[in-house]
Amino acid sequence: MKNNPIDVDIIVIHGAPGSGKTTVARLLHERLRSPWFEFGWIPEFQHLNPHTKISYEQEELISFENLMLVARNYNRHGFRNIILSDLRCRCVEKIPYALQGSDYRIFTLFADNETCKQRILSRKNSNTYKDWEAAQRINQEILQRPLWPNEQRICSTHASPEEIVQQILGGNHASIQQPI
């Protein structure tokens, strides 16, 4: 940890599909040797009990709240730089409230539309997401909305995942723009 200037409770890696979130989160996890949780790893209730009716929104909220409890619990037990990734936009915008009192940073990755499309269509990993048009819409929404508290946007179009990790680890996070 001594070689890495970042020292926060929680690191959130966010962005549109194809922006490099999972790769960057995995590299951060390896470099920092800190816990890493992807939003999709939290079990969804409908898959556990298909006979109980629950809306998608309610299920997403329960999964988000469970992830926040897990992150806060790890932090309470002394873990730092806990990595959370692949949260949906509706969830990430709740982070300032859910992590109130915690020292956290949100790093939102984005890429130009053609890059996102090519990354999604040429995936060689287990990710089966192929809706590049939806990814482009998410990417545009990210670029058009104001910054959230403690958020920094990082363009991944021409940067390697290793360069992005270095930017996160070595960047000046004290100057992260705060919303007005």
N, C-alpha and C positions, 0 to 999 in steps of 0.2 A: 504494500500500500504506500510505502514511503516514496516510491518513484512516480506516483500518480497524484497530481494536484487536486483532483476531484475527491471530495470527502463529504458526502451528503447522506441523508437517511435513505432517500429513494430516487432512482433514476427512471424516468418514463421515456421509452422509445416509441414514438408515434409516427404515423404517416400513411399515405395511400398504399394500396397493394402495389408491389413492384418498386417501391422506393428503397428497399434494403433493410427494413426493420429487423427481421429475424436474424439476418447475417450479422448486422451490427450488434444486436443484443447478445448473440452467441460469442462474438469476439470480445465484447466487454466482459461477459461472464468469465471467459477464459483468462483474460488479462487481470481482472480485479479479484477473481476467485470469490465472488460474492453470489448470493442467491439470485436466481432468475426465474421469473414466472411469466408465462404467456397467458393472456386472457382466456384463450381457448382451452387451457389446461384445467380450468375450474369446471367441475362437472355441471352440466345443465340438468335441471330437475326433470324435464320431459323425457330425457333419455333414460333416467333412472326409474321413473314411474310414469309410463305413457297413459295411464288411466286417469290421472289427475289433470284437469283443465287449468292451464296457466297461459297467459298471453306472452308473446315474444318479449314485449317491453318489460313485463314483470320478471320474466326469467333472466333477461339481460341485467336488470337492476340487482337481482339477488346474486348473480354471478359476480358482478362488479363489487358489491358490498362484501362478499366473501373474500375476494382478492385483496380488498383494502384491509380487512381483518388479518389476513395472512401476512401482508407486508408490515403492518403495524406491530404484529406479534414478533416477527423476526427482528424488527428494529428494537423492540422492548428488551429482547434477549441479547442485545449488543451488536447485531449485524448492521453494517453500513453499506451504502451503495447498492441497495437491493434493486434489482432491475425488473421492471414491469414492461411488457411489450404487447403489441397487437391489440390494444384497447380500441374500441370503436369511438368515433368522435363524440358521440353523446355521452360516453363515459369519461373521456379525457377532460371534457369541459367541467366535470364535477370534481376533478382532482383537487382544486384549491379548497373546496369545502371538505372533501373527504380526508384530506391530509393536513388540515389546518393545525398549525403548531409543529409540523414536521418540516425539516429542511429537504426540499425536493427540487428537482429540475426536470423539465419536459424538453426533450429534443425531438423536434418534428422534422422528419425527412421528407423531401419532395424532389421530384425530377421532372424534366420536361415530358410532355405527353407521349411523344414517340418513344422515348427511353422506357417509360412505364409499360407501354404496350409491348415492346420487344422483350423486356424482362419477363413479363407475364406469359407471353406466348412461347418463350424458349426455356422455361423452367426445367431443370433437370433434377429437382428435389421432390419431396413427397407432397408439396403444395399443389392442390388441384384447382385452385382459384384461377379462372380463365376470363372473367368479365372485365376486360381491359377498358371498355367504355365506362363502366361504373368507376373503375380506378381513376380514370382521367377526370371524372366529375368530382371525386373526392379530392384529388390533387388540386383542382381549381378552387374548391371550397376552402381548402387550407390556405391557399395563397391570397384569397380575397377577404378572409375574416381577420379581425384584429388579433394580436397575440394574446394568449392567455397568460396569467401570472406565472413567472419563472419559466417561460418558454423561450427556446431559441430554435429558429428554423435553420436547417442545413440542407443545401442543395447537393443531391447525390448523383446528378446527371453525369459529371465528369470526374467524380471523386471515387476512389476505391473504398471498400468497406474499412480497410485498415486506416486510410486517411481520415475517414469520418470518426473512427474510434479515437485517433490521435487528437482530432479537433475537440472531441468531447472531453478527453482526459486532460488536454493541455490548454483548453480555451479559457478566456477570461469570463467566467460565469457571473462574476460580480456585476458585470455590465449588461446582463440580460435585460432586455426591454420589458418594462412593466406596462400593463394596459392603463390607459387614461381613464 
